[in-house]
Amino acid sequence: MKGFILLVVLAVIILWVVASCVKVVPQARAFVVERLGAYQATWSTGLHFKVPIIERVAKKVNLKEQVVDFPPQPVITKDNVTMRIDTVVFFQITDPKLFSYGVENPIMAIENLTATTLRNIIGDMELDETLTSREIINTKMRSALDMATDPWGIKVNRVELKNIMPPAAIQEAMEKQMKAERERREAILIAEGEKKSTVLVAEGKKESAILDAEAEKQAAILRAEAQKEKMIREAEGEAEAILKVQQANAEGIRLIKEAGADQAVLTMKSLEALGQLAQGRATKIVVPSDLQGLAGLATSLKEIVNVDTPKNE
């Protein structure tokens, strides 16, 4: 019975040892394996087996890009202004072996290196240049840190200045300056708006005056054309009336001639003419004293007709 229990215990121990020797490395990870305390290999993603007792996983390394936010560091500018700057460093482990054996505390080493590099860069710049040259500072720091951390198996991808905090007095002066600049820009915008408004009003008045003048011009032209048309119509009417009268007289003379009017007819026409004269506006009418005078008048009228009307061949 005791032998069976010992056999079971031994089997459990063997299974546990075998299970502990099977390792699965997940994605974006690397295992640093040591044999008898010395570096043996770096396992990448997948299934791996280690030798019991003599081999062990010394370090599990994260290969993802990592972000470290360091607290504000006091720095002094070239013009002796003390300010505080906090930085953010983006780095990635590229060599698990160097990372495991290169430096004791990599994060602390990066922090101290960042502070030292930042002081060196800011020490060569004045305050105004520091506030306006973030990209230049970021680039210089990334280059310096990447070179320094390369022996540790670390690659610095990016460095960002998170906050630049100058002394309170300087910060207050900067705020006043920014306020004055905003007020100046606001005054410029208001002046430009008023100028544009004045120009638009003047343009509107000018356009209105032009339209009024154009309308008055068109109205005058239309009135002149209407007056001209009226006068032409009146002249044409008078001319047509005169023409009609002349045509009627000519037609009457022609008809009298064609009818072969004798003395009696002419005398009768003379009397009709006298009658029309009597109905007119004349206040004095001269009438021949005898019929012989009327016959003479008729004879004269007949001669006039014969003279004015050409003879038929």
Long-range contacts (C-beta under 8 A, 24 or more apart in sequence): 17-52, 18-52, 20-52, 21-49, 21-50, 21-51, 21-52, 22-47, 22-48, 22-49, 23-47, 23-48, 23-49, 23-50, 23-57, 24-48, 28-62, 28-63, 28-64, 29-60, 29-61, 29-62, 29-63, 30-60, 30-61, 30-63, 30-96, 31-57, 31-59, 31-60, 31-61, 31-96, 32-57, 32-58, 32-59, 32-60, 32-61, 32-96, 32-97, 32-100, 33-57, 33-58, 34-58, 39-97, 39-101, 42-96, 42-97, 58-100, 59-96, 59-99, 59-100, 61-93, 61-96, 61-99, 61-100, 62-93, 63-92, 63-93, 63-96, 64-92, 65-90, 65-91, 65-92, 65-157, 66-90, 66-91, 66-92, 66-93, 68-107, 68-110, 68-111, 69-162, 70-111, 70-114, 70-115, 72-163, 72-165, 73-114, 73-115, 73-118, 73-119, 75-118, 75-119, 75-122, 75-123, 76-119, 76-122, 76-123, 77-122, 77-123, 77-125, 77-126, 77-127, 77-130, 78-123, 78-124, 78-125, 78-126, 79-126, 79-127, 81-127, 81-166, 81-167, 81-170, 82-167, 83-122, 83-127, 83-130, 83-164, 83-165, 83-166, 83-167, 84-163, 84-165, 85-118, 85-122, 85-161, 85-162, 85-163, 85-164, 85-165, 86-161, 86-162, 86-163, 87-114, 87-118, 87-141, 87-159, 87-160, 87-161, 87-162, 88-159, 88-160, 88-162, 89-114, 89-145, 89-156, 89-158, 89-159, 90-156, 90-157, 90-158, 90-159, 90-160, 91-149, 91-154, 91-155, 91-156, 91-157, 92-154, 92-155, 92-157, 93-153, 93-154, 93-155, 94-153, 94-154, 94-155, 95-153, 96-153, 97-153, 98-151, 98-152, 98-153, 99-152, 99-153, 99-154, 100-153, 102-151, 102-152, 102-153, 103-152, 106-149, 106-152, 106-154, 109-149, 109-152, 110-145, 110-149, 110-154, 110-156, 113-145, 113-148, 113-149, 114-141, 114-145, 114-159, 117-141, 117-144, 117-145, 117-148, 127-166, 127-170, 130-164, 131-164, 131-166, 134-161, 134-164, 137-161, 253-305, 253-308, 253-309, 254-309, 256-305, 257-305, 257-306, 257-309, 261-302, 261-305, 263-295, 263-298, 263-299, 263-302, 266-298, 266-299, 266-301, 266-302, 267-291, 267-294, 267-295, 267-297, 267-298, 269-298, 269-301, 270-294, 270-297, 270-298, 270-301
